[in-house]
C-alpha cells in the first residue's frame, strides 16, 4: 500500500491517480465523522464533496505530507462546525436499519437498541465533546492526531475526552441501570 506521504507528493505534482487513491482511502472515515457530527446524510455528503474539492484546489499548498490525515479531518471539522453554526443542530439523523435473521432477532434487536441509546447520548453532547468522542472512539485517531485536527494540545484533548466520556456515562447510566 502506498503511503499518504507518497500520494500527497504525487498529488502535488498533478497526479489524478493519487487524488483518486486518497479519495478512496478517506471518503468513508470522513463521511462517518461528518454524519455523526451533522446527523444528516445529505449535509454530510455536501461537506465531504467540499472537503475533497478543497484538497484538490489546494494540492500545491500541501507542504506537510506527513500530516495529511490531520489536515483533511481539520477541513472536515471546520466545515461541520460552520454547518452547525449556520443551520443549527435541529436536523434528523437518517437511519438505515439492518434486517436481522429470525434466529438472532432478539439479540440483534437488543444490540440495535443499545447502539441507538449510545448514538442518542452522543448526539446530545455539545459539538466539541461529540467531536473528540467520534475522532477517538469511532475513527481511532491518536491524541496527537486529534490535537492537530482540533488545534488544541494533546493534554487538552485528553482532558476534553475524559470530560466527554464522563458526560456520556452520566447520560447512559440511567438507561443501562433500567435494563439490568
C-alpha positions as a Markdown table, in Angstrom:
| # | Residue | x | y | z |
|---|---|---|---|---|
| 1 | Unk | 0.0 | 0.0 | 0.0 |
| 2 | Unk | 1.3 | 3.4 | -1.0 |
| 3 | Unk | 1.7 | 5.8 | 1.9 |
| 4 | Unk | -0.1 | 9.1 | 2.3 |
| 5 | Unk | 3.2 | 10.9 | 2.1 |
| 6 | Unk | 4.0 | 9.4 | -1.3 |
| 7 | Unk | 0.4 | 10.0 | -2.6 |
| 8 | Unk | 0.5 | 13.7 | -1.4 |
| 9 | Unk | 3.8 | 14.2 | -3.2 |
| 10 | Unk | 2.3 | 12.7 | -6.4 |
| 11 | Unk | -0.8 | 14.8 | -5.9 |
| 12 | Unk | 1.3 | 18.0 | -5.6 |
| 13 | Unk | 2.9 | 17.0 | -9.0 |
| 14 | Unk | -0.6 | 16.8 | -10.6 |
| 15 | Unk | -1.4 | 13.1 | -10.3 |
| 16 | Unk | -5.1 | 12.5 | -10.6 |
| 17 | Unk | -4.5 | 8.9 | -9.7 |
| 18 | Unk | -3.0 | 9.9 | -6.4 |
| 19 | Unk | -6.1 | 12.1 | -5.7 |
| 20 | Unk | -8.4 | 9.1 | -6.5 |
| 21 | Unk | -6.5 | 6.9 | -4.1 |
| 22 | Unk | -6.6 | 9.4 | -1.3 |
| 23 | Unk | -10.3 | 9.9 | -2.0 |
| 24 | Unk | -11.0 | 6.2 | -1.8 |
| 25 | Unk | -8.9 | 6.0 | 1.4 |
| 26 | Unk | -10.5 | 8.8 | 3.2 |
| 27 | Unk | -14.1 | 9.2 | 1.9 |
| 28 | Unk | -15.7 | 6.6 | 4.3 |
| 29 | Unk | -13.9 | 7.7 | 7.5 |
| 30 | Unk | -14.6 | 11.4 | 6.7 |
| 31 | Unk | -18.2 | 10.6 | 5.8 |
| 32 | Unk | -18.8 | 8.7 | 9.1 |
| 33 | Unk | -17.3 | 11.6 | 11.0 |
| 34 | Unk | -19.4 | 14.2 | 9.2 |
| 35 | Unk | -22.6 | 12.1 | 9.6 |
| 36 | Unk | -22.1 | 11.7 | 13.3 |
| 37 | Unk | -21.3 | 15.4 | 13.7 |
| 38 | Unk | -24.1 | 16.7 | 11.5 |
| 39 | Unk | -26.7 | 13.9 | 11.9 |
| 40 | Unk | -27.8 | 14.4 | 8.3 |
| 41 | Unk | -26.8 | 12.3 | 5.3 |
| 42 | Unk | -27.2 | 15.0 | 2.6 |
| 43 | Unk | -25.3 | 17.6 | 4.6 |
| 44 | Unk | -22.5 | 15.1 | 5.3 |
| 45 | Unk | -22.3 | 14.3 | 1.6 |
| 46 | Unk | -22.1 | 18.0 | 0.8 |
| 47 | Unk | -19.3 | 18.5 | 3.4 |
| 48 | Unk | -17.4 | 15.5 | 2.0 |
| 49 | Unk | -17.5 | 16.9 | -1.5 |
| 50 | Unk | -16.4 | 20.3 | -0.3 |
| 51 | Unk | -13.5 | 18.8 | 1.6 |
| 52 | Unk | -12.2 | 16.9 | -1.4 |
| 53 | Unk | -12.7 | 19.9 | -3.7 |
| 54 | Unk | -10.6 | 22.0 | -1.3 |
| 55 | Unk | -7.9 | 19.3 | -1.2 |
| 56 | Unk | -7.8 | 19.3 | -5.0 |
| 57 | Unk | -7.8 | 23.1 | -5.3 |
| 58 | Unk | -5.1 | 23.5 | -2.6 |
| 59 | Unk | -2.9 | 20.5 | -3.6 |
| 60 | Unk | 0.0 | 22.8 | -4.3 |
| 61 | Unk | -0.1 | 24.0 | -0.7 |
| 62 | Unk | 0.3 | 20.6 | 0.8 |
| 63 | Unk | 3.7 | 21.2 | 2.4 |
| 64 | Unk | 3.5 | 18.7 | 5.3 |
| 65 | Unk | 2.6 | 15.4 | 3.5 |
| 66 | Unk | 3.1 | 13.5 | 6.8 |
| 67 | Unk | 0.2 | 15.5 | 8.3 |
| 68 | Unk | -2.3 | 14.9 | 5.5 |
| 69 | Unk | -4.8 | 12.9 | 7.7 |
| 70 | Unk | -4.9 | 15.5 | 10.3 |
| 71 | Unk | -5.2 | 18.3 | 7.7 |
| 72 | Unk | -8.1 | 16.6 | 5.9 |
| 73 | Unk | -10.0 | 15.9 | 9.1 |
| 74 | Unk | -9.4 | 19.5 | 10.2 |
| 75 | Unk | -11.0 | 20.7 | 6.9 |
| 76 | Unk | -14.0 | 18.4 | 7.5 |
| 77 | Unk | -14.2 | 19.6 | 11.1 |
| 78 | Unk | -14.3 | 23.3 | 10.1 |
| 79 | Unk | -17.0 | 22.7 | 7.5 |
| 80 | Unk | -19.1 | 20.7 | 10.0 |
| 81 | Unk | -18.9 | 23.4 | 12.6 |
| 82 | Unk | -19.7 | 26.0 | 10.0 |
| 83 | Unk | -22.8 | 23.9 | 9.1 |
| 84 | Unk | -23.8 | 23.5 | 12.7 |
| 85 | Unk | -23.5 | 27.3 | 13.3 |
| 86 | Unk | -25.4 | 28.3 | 10.2 |
| 87 | Unk | -28.1 | 25.7 | 10.2 |
| 88 | Unk | -28.4 | 24.7 | 13.8 |
| 89 | Unk | -28.5 | 21.3 | 15.4 |
| 90 | Unk | -32.1 | 20.5 | 14.8 |
| 91 | Unk | -31.6 | 18.0 | 12.0 |
| 92 | Unk | -32.8 | 14.5 | 11.9 |
| 93 | Unk | -30.5 | 11.6 | 11.5 |
| 94 | Unk | -31.5 | 9.3 | 8.7 |
| 95 | Unk | -31.1 | 5.7 | 9.7 |
| 96 | Unk | -30.8 | 2.5 | 7.7 |
| 97 | Unk | -32.0 | -0.3 | 9.9 |
| 98 | Unk | -30.5 | -3.7 | 9.1 |
| 99 | Unk | -32.8 | -6.7 | 8.8 |
| 100 | Unk | -31.8 | -9.4 | 11.2 |
| 101 | Unk | -32.1 | -13.1 | 10.7 |
| 102 | Unk | -35.0 | -14.7 | 12.5 |
| 103 | Unk | -32.8 | -16.9 | 14.7 |
| 104 | Unk | -30.9 | -13.9 | 16.1 |
| 105 | Unk | -33.7 | -11.4 | 16.1 |
| 106 | Unk | -33.9 | -10.8 | 19.9 |
| 107 | Unk | -30.1 | -10.4 | 20.3 |
| 108 | Unk | -29.9 | -8.2 | 17.2 |
| 109 | Unk | -32.8 | -6.0 | 18.4 |
| 110 | Unk | -31.1 | -5.7 | 21.8 |
| 111 | Unk | -27.8 | -4.6 | 20.1 |
| 112 | Unk | -29.6 | -2.1 | 17.9 |
| 113 | Unk | -31.4 | -0.6 | 21.0 |
| 114 | Unk | -28.1 | -0.3 | 22.8 |
| 115 | Unk | -26.4 | 1.3 | 19.8 |
| 116 | Unk | -29.3 | 3.7 | 19.5 |
| 117 | Unk | -29.0 | 4.6 | 23.2 |
| 118 | Unk | -25.3 | 5.4 | 22.8 |
| 119 | Unk | -25.8 | 7.3 | 19.5 |
| 120 | Unk | -28.6 | 9.3 | 21.0 |
| 121 | Unk | -26.4 | 10.2 | 24.0 |
| 122 | Unk | -23.6 | 11.2 | 21.7 |
| 123 | Unk | -26.0 | 13.4 | 19.7 |
| 124 | Unk | -26.9 | 15.2 | 22.9 |
| 125 | Unk | -23.3 | 16.1 | 23.7 |
| 126 | Unk | -22.0 | 19.5 | 22.7 |
| 127 | Unk | -20.2 | 19.7 | 19.4 |
| 128 | Unk | -16.7 | 19.8 | 21.0 |
| 129 | Unk | -17.4 | 16.8 | 23.2 |
| 130 | Unk | -19.1 | 14.8 | 20.4 |
| 131 | Unk | -16.1 | 15.6 | 18.2 |
| 132 | Unk | -13.4 | 14.1 | 20.4 |
| 133 | Unk | -15.6 | 11.0 | 21.2 |
| 134 | Unk | -16.1 | 10.5 | 17.4 |
| 135 | Unk | -12.5 | 11.0 | 16.5 |
| 136 | Unk | -11.1 | 8.8 | 19.2 |
| 137 | Unk | -13.7 | 6.0 | 19.5 |
| 138 | Unk | -15.1 | 5.8 | 16.0 |
| 139 | Unk | -12.2 | 6.9 | 13.9 |
| 140 | Unk | -9.5 | 5.5 | 16.2 |
| 141 | Unk | -7.3 | 8.6 | 15.9 |
| 142 | Unk | -4.4 | 9.2 | 18.3 |
| 143 | Unk | -4.4 | 12.0 | 20.8 |
| 144 | Unk | -1.7 | 13.7 | 18.6 |
| 145 | Unk | -3.9 | 13.5 | 15.5 |
| 146 | Unk | -6.9 | 14.8 | 17.3 |
| 147 | Unk | -4.8 | 17.7 | 18.7 |
| 148 | Unk | -3.7 | 18.5 | 15.2 |
| 149 | Unk | -7.3 | 18.4 | 13.9 |
| 150 | Unk | -8.8 | 20.5 | 16.6 |
| 151 | Unk | -6.0 | 22.9 | 17.1 |
| 152 | Unk | -5.6 | 22.2 | 20.9 |
| 153 | Unk | -2.8 | 20.5 | 22.8 |
| 154 | Unk | -2.7 | 16.7 | 23.4 |
| 155 | Unk | -3.3 | 17.3 | 27.1 |
| 156 | Unk | -6.3 | 19.4 | 26.3 |
| 157 | Unk | -7.6 | 16.6 | 24.1 |
| 158 | Unk | -7.2 | 14.1 | 26.9 |
| 159 | Unk | -9.0 | 16.4 | 29.3 |
| 160 | Unk | -11.8 | 17.1 | 26.9 |
| 161 | Unk | -12.1 | 13.4 | 26.1 |
| 162 | Unk | -12.2 | 12.5 | 29.8 |
| 163 | Unk | -15.0 | 15.0 | 30.4 |
| 164 | Unk | -16.9 | 14.0 | 27.3 |
| 165 | Unk | -16.8 | 10.3 | 28.4 |
| 166 | Unk | -17.9 | 11.3 | 31.8 |
| 167 | Unk | -20.9 | 13.2 | 30.4 |
| 168 | Unk | -21.7 | 10.3 | 28.1 |
| 169 | Unk | -21.6 | 7.9 | 31.0 |
| 170 | Unk | -23.9 | 10.1 | 33.1 |
| 171 | Unk | -26.4 | 10.2 | 30.2 |
| 172 | Unk | -26.3 | 6.5 | 29.7 |
| 173 | Unk | -26.2 | 5.3 | 33.3 |
| 174 | Unk | -30.0 | 5.6 | 33.9 |
| 175 | Unk | -30.8 | 3.7 | 30.7 |
| 176 | Unk | -28.5 | 0.8 | 31.4 |
| 177 | Unk | -29.5 | 0.6 | 35.0 |
| 178 | Unk | -33.1 | 0.2 | 33.9 |
| 179 | Unk | -32.1 | -2.6 | 31.6 |
| 180 | Unk | -30.3 | -4.6 | 34.3 |
